[in-house]
Amino acid sequence: AQKITQTQPGMFVQEKEAVTLDCTYDTSDPSYGLFWYKQPSSGEMIFLIYQGSYDQQNATEGRYSLNFQKARKSANLVISASQLGDSAMYFCAMREMNTGNQFYFGTGTSLTVIP
Amino acid sequence: ETGVTQTPRHLVMGMTNKKSLKCEQHLGHNAMYWYKQSAKKPLELMFVYNFKEQTENNSVPSRFSPECPNSSHLFLHLHTLQPEDSALYLCASSQGETSMWAAEAFFGQGTRLTVV
């Protein structure tokens, strides 16, 4: 079974609008972390935001926020006030305590911001 | 400045060549990773090193040979590659202790490899 599922291969958003990128995960480990990364065309993976399984509140980092719904095993990334520079691939990832060093990545969502 | 540096950024090699990719981190991390990213495919984990010991080898062909001489450096030695090995190779590092499952991975900028 896939550990991380991203069902949106491509998304479009108007500049200055908000957009939600979906991510669902599968784990039986009660201790895990969820991560979002941005990969521009240059190739580098840039860490955006983290949510821990025990965190009571949704994580926020500037224009990025994570809509964490533990019972539904979803960790959607919300980007507010989209900018042209947000156009990139976005990857959701998970790390579990029991598997330690292993990071599980989704297939990614390509976001295009339209001027 | 990402903290994780990969060299070279681009590499073109013939199928009979031998080359090496280098990754260096000065973040004090003890886990290092090699990932392969092919066009329109998800990231594939190749190797994981924790405290210089290899802990994961995801059925990677022997034409890829990793080396981790210390916690700051990671190499990927390449020999007799195939055209289908052309891809972006990403190195990453993170805190590796069991208690650090909440720590993010930091990535280098990648080496774009073309095998001709």
Contacts between the chains, C-beta under 8 A, distances in Angstrom:
chain1	res1	chain2	res2	distance
A	31	B	101	6.4
A	32	B	101	6.9
A	33	B	101	5.9
A	33	B	102	4.3
A	33	B	103	7.7
A	33	B	104	7.9
A	35	B	104	5.4
A	35	B	105	7.7
A	37	B	107	7.6
A	42	B	109	6.8
A	43	B	88	5.4
A	43	B	90	7.6
A	43	B	109	5.9
A	43	B	110	4.1
A	43	B	112	6.8
A	44	B	2	6.5
A	44	B	107	6.1
A	44	B	108	7.2
A	44	B	109	4.4
A	44	B	110	6.5
A	45	B	90	6.5
A	45	B	92	7.4
A	45	B	105	8.0
A	45	B	107	3.8
A	46	B	107	7.7
A	47	B	104	4.8
A	47	B	105	7.4
A	47	B	106	6.8
A	47	B	107	7.9
A	50	B	102	7.1
A	50	B	104	5.9
A	52	B	102	5.3
A	91	B	43	7.2
A	93	B	105	7.8
A	95	B	101	5.0
A	95	B	102	7.3
A	95	B	103	7.8
A	96	B	101	6.3
A	97	B	98	6.7
A	97	B	101	4.3
A	100	B	50	7.7
A	100	B	96	7.3
A	100	B	98	5.2
A	100	B	101	6.3
A	101	B	31	4.8
A	101	B	33	7.8
A	101	B	48	5.2
A	101	B	50	5.4
A	101	B	55	6.2
A	101	B	56	7.2
A	101	B	94	7.2
A	101	B	96	5.5
A	102	B	45	7.2
A	102	B	48	7.1
A	102	B	56	6.9
A	103	B	33	7.4
A	103	B	45	7.4
A	103	B	92	7.7
A	103	B	94	7.7
A	103	B	105	5.6
A	105	B	42	6.0
A	105	B	43	4.5
A	106	B	42	6.9
A	107	B	41	8.0
A	107	B	42	4.4
A	108	B	42	6.9
